[in-house]
Amino acid sequence: MVIDIDPFLVAVGLMVFGAFVGSLVFKRFRLPDIILLVVLGVVLGPITDFVDVELFAKIAPLVGTVAIIIILFDGGLKVRYAEIIHGVASGSLLALLVFSATALLCGLVARYIIGVNWSLALLLGMALGGAGAAIVIPLIQQLGVGDRTKTIVSIEAATADVLVVVGVVGLSTALALKQAGGPGLDPGDFTKDLVQTFAVGVAVGIAAGLGWVWALKQFAERGYEYALTMAVLFLMYAGVEMLHGSGALAVLAFGLVVGNARKTTKVENPELARKKGRRSWQYAPVFGVDLAHLHEELVFFVRAFFFVALGVVINLDVLVSPRFIAVGLLLTLGVFLGRVWGVLVVLGRGKLAEWDKLAVTLMFPLGLAAAALSILPFDRYGIVGTEDFGSYAAVVIVLTNLLSSALVYVVNLDKVRAKIFTDAPEARERPWAAP
């Protein structure tokens, strides 16, 4: 297939500028940039045919795989061992309960409204089981909540991304193995293959992470560390998949090891210096600030490209179907109710102020993980019956972002906040964000 270069380059340029404008809109009006990016993709693709939809449909799985690698590596980098060992229990438990409840509720919609079998229904439900970290973390920081609440949401968002990726990849792997083995597949062999898949991923990820930590410590110059880190990630993911292991778990384990590794160099930390009785320095991380900034740039580009590509490949004939829209609304309701139930169970009787609980409840907009994982079962594993999952997810992503933004705006109005202050007197002195 011949690629028409000029429209493609124009589209890429518009993606980047669209993502930048979207970030400014988000900071000013709290309207997530995902909506703008998906709409831009729809305009470039189905509406105007400015770009080659078939080309984007072919590269979408590749970008989706890169997005999964970026998501898990980023999640691994941000999770500290202390949080895993001692746990930020509320955030981790909240992520697990919301993920489970959302998978079940959205699975019921998929099973009885869409009409797919239970395995595929749960697959779609799990893809919609976690809020977008890149959306909810900046959003919660603008709502005047306490530090503990910010920590809970941050840990929950990182954990949710991991649960979504591991859940969808795990079930997709299981269904692909079953599909390959046919109806006569032995359950014992199936379980053995599945355990081996995950074990290989974790083992290779830890080993590669330890090896790369040693390599990073040897660098005298900071010229190519990030590019080489990405190269190692891609090679490791592909190699693990070729060994029939879980590339996703390998990337997560790699990120955990690299993100928690420290050099012997000491650096000053102003936050530690302000705390009496504590040292004012800490050991410098192996994956330092410069590398983290470069990583953010890559995340920005991949995220923009993927959501525009998602809009390009959306089937408009499906989107204008009343039944399809109704299913999207029901799935969105499932995402919201799963969130409400999880917050009530984990934080209902906790010590958080009522405003903080409400703010956490509203952190349900879906993001990159839902978009990337919804297309994975069909594009990566060829599972029959999942062809429209990406379109369903696109609708739910847009609706959850619109609904969450609208609710955040409403509850942040002075009159509404005054009512919440009455219910939570301990929160009156908190520096609330302006509406």
C-alpha positions, -999 to 999 in steps of 0.1 A, spaced: 0 0 0 14 34 -10 14 60 18 3 95 10 30 113 30 17 149 31 -17 143 46 -1 119 71 25 145 82 -3 172 84 -23 148 106 7 142 129 13 179 133 -24 185 140 -23 158 166 5 174 186 -10 209 184 -44 195 192 -30 177 223 -13 210 234 -44 231 229 -64 203 247 -40 205 277 -45 243 279 -83 238 277 -80 212 305 -61 235 327 -85 264 322 -119 247 319 -112 211 333 -125 196 300 -103 166 293 -83 168 260 -93 133 251 -126 146 237 -108 171 214 -84 145 202 -111 119 194 -132 145 176 -101 157 156 -96 121 145 -132 117 134 -129 149 114 -97 138 97 -109 103 90 -146 93 86 -160 128 80 -134 144 55 -113 114 44 -83 136 47 -62 108 59 -61 71 49 -84 53 73 -71 20 62 -35 30 70 -45 42 105 -64 10 110 -33 -10 103 -10 10 125 -35 14 154 -25 -20 169 12 -11 168 5 23 185 -18 4 210 10 -20 219 34 9 224 8 27 245 5 -4 267 43 -6 271 43 31 280 14 28 305 29 -1 324 65 13 324 52 46 336 31 29 363 61 8 375 83 39 377 58 57 400 51 28 424 75 26 454 84 -7 471 72 7 504 37 13 489 36 -23 477 49 -38 510 31 -16 535 5 -5 510 -16 26 505 -44 2 514 -73 24 505 -60 33 470 -51 -3 461 -84 -17 475 -104 10 458 -88 2 425 -95 -35 429 -131 -31 439 -139 -5 412 -122 -27 386 -142 -58 397 -175 -40 400 -171 -22 367 -161 -54 349 -192 -71 363 -217 -43 356 -204 -36 321 -201 -73 315 -238 -77 322 -245 -50 296 -223 -67 271 -238 -101 278 -275 -92 277 -276 -61 255 -248 -67 230 -253 -104 231 -217 -117 234 -208 -147 256 -196 -142 292 -159 -144 284 -161 -116 258 -185 -96 280 -160 -97 309 -132 -88 285 -150 -56 275 -159 -49 311 -123 -52 323 -111 -29 295 -134 -2 310 -124 -10 346 -100 18 355 -100 56 354 -74 74 333 -44 83 355 -34 112 332 -68 127 336 -78 121 373 -45 130 389 -44 166 376 -81 169 381 -81 158 418 -53 183 425 -75 212 415 -104 203 438 -89 214 471 -88 179 487 -64 167 514 -30 152 508 -42 117 518 -70 119 493 -45 129 465 -24 99 475 -54 75 474 -64 87 439 -28 85 426 -22 50 439 -56 39 427 -51 53 392 -17 36 389 -30 3 402 -61 5 380 -40 8 349 -21 -23 359 -52 -42 367 -68 -33 333 -37 -42 313 -30 -75 332 -67 -84 333 -74 -79 296 -40 -93 285 -45 -123 308 -80 -131 296 -72 -125 260 -42 -149 263 -65 -175 279 -91 -171 251 -64 -172 224 -49 -204 240 -84 -220 241 -91 -209 206 -58 -225 194 -64 -257 213 -100 -261 203 -128 -277 224 -105 -306 234 -81 -284 253 -71 -300 285 -78 -277 316 -45 -288 332 -24 -279 302 -43 -247 298 -36 -236 334 0 -247 331 4 -226 299 -12 -196 315 9 -198 347 40 -202 325 31 -172 305 29 -149 335 60 -165 352 82 -160 322 71 -123 320 78 -115 356 111 -134 357 125 -118 325 112 -83 336 130 -85 370 162 -99 355 162 -73 327 155 -45 352 183 -55 374 207 -57 345 196 -23 331 199 -7 365 235 -18 366 240 -5 330 225 29 338 249 33 368 278 29 344 268 58 321 293 87 325 273 109 301 235 114 299 232 114 262 214 82 252 201 67 284 164 73 276 166 61 240 184 30 250 159 24 278 131 25 253 150 1 230 155 -23 259 118 -21 267 107 -29 231 132 -57 227 123 -72 260 85 -70 253 90 -86 219 113 -113 232 90 -123 260 61 -125 237 81 -147 213 88 -170 243 51 -171 249 54 -150 281 35 -119 292 53 -89 277 30 -67 298 40 -81 331 77 -80 320 74 -43 313 57 -37 347 83 -56 366 111 -38 346 96 -5 355 93 -14 392 129 -24 394 143 6 375 119 31 392 130 21 427 167 18 420 190 44 435 226 56 427 252 62 454 251 100 446 234 121 472 211 150 462 194 176 483 156 173 489 139 205 501 109 186 513 130 165 535 149 195 548 116 211 560 108 181 582 125 183 615 146 154 626 151 141 591 181 143 568 180 169 540 193 146 513 185 114 495 202 91 471 196 101 435 173 78 414 188 58 386 160 70 364 164 106 372 145 138 366 159 144 331 149 109 320 114 114 336 109 146 316 119 128 284 94 100 292 66 126 297 73 139 262 70 104 247 38 98 267 24 131 254 31 121 218 19 85 220 -12 95 238 -21 122 213 -14 99 183 -34 71 197 -66 90 206 -66 108 172 -61 74 155 -90 60 176 -112 87 162 -99 81 126 -109 44 127 -143 48 144 -171 34 123 -196 63 120 -223 39 108 -221 22 141 -220 54 161 -252 68 147 -271 36 155 -296 43 184 -289 8 198 -252 15 198 -256 48 216 -279 32 241 -253 5 248 -227 32 253 -249 50 278 -255 18 297 -218 10 298 -211 46 310 -237 40 338 -219 8 347 -186 26 350 -202 53 372 -220 29 394 -190 7 398 -171 38 410 -198 48 434 -200 14 450 -162 11 454 -159 45 471 -188 37 494 -172 4 505 -137 17 509 -142 53 520 -178 54 532 -170 52 569 -135 66 567 -121 98 582 -121 117 549 -142 149 546 -174 145 527 -160 168 500 -130 145 496 -152 114 493 -174 132 467 -143 143 447 -129 107 447 -163 95 435 -162 118 405 -128 106 394 -142 80 369 -133 94 334 -116 67 312 -84 73 293 -56 57 274 -56 23 290 -93 17 281 -87 29 246 -56 7 240 -69 -24 257 -104 -23 240 -88 -29 206 -62 -54 218 -84 -86 219 -92 -83 182 -61 -66 167 -35 -85 187 -52 -118 195 -78 -121 167 -106 -130 191 -138 -132 171 -167 -111 185 -145 -82 198 -144 -63 165 -165 -34 178 -150 -31 213 -129 -2 203 -159 18 191 -178 10 223 -149 21 243 -145 54 223 -181 63 231 -177 54 268 -144 74 271 -160 105 256 -192 102 278 -173 95 310 -151 125 304 -180 148 296 -201 135 326 -172 137 350 -162 172 339 -199 184 341 -203 170 376 -170 185 388 -181 219 375 -215 216 392 -203 205 426 -175 231 426 -201 260 424 -203 281 455 -239 271 463 -232 234 460 -199 237 480 -217 256 507 -241 227 511 -211 203 513 -194 225 539 -225 222 561 -223 184 559 -185 184 565 -176 213 590 -140 200 593 -134 209 556 -143 246 559 -108 258 563 -95 239 533 -83 261 504 -109 253 478 -103 256 441 -121 284 424 -151 274 402 
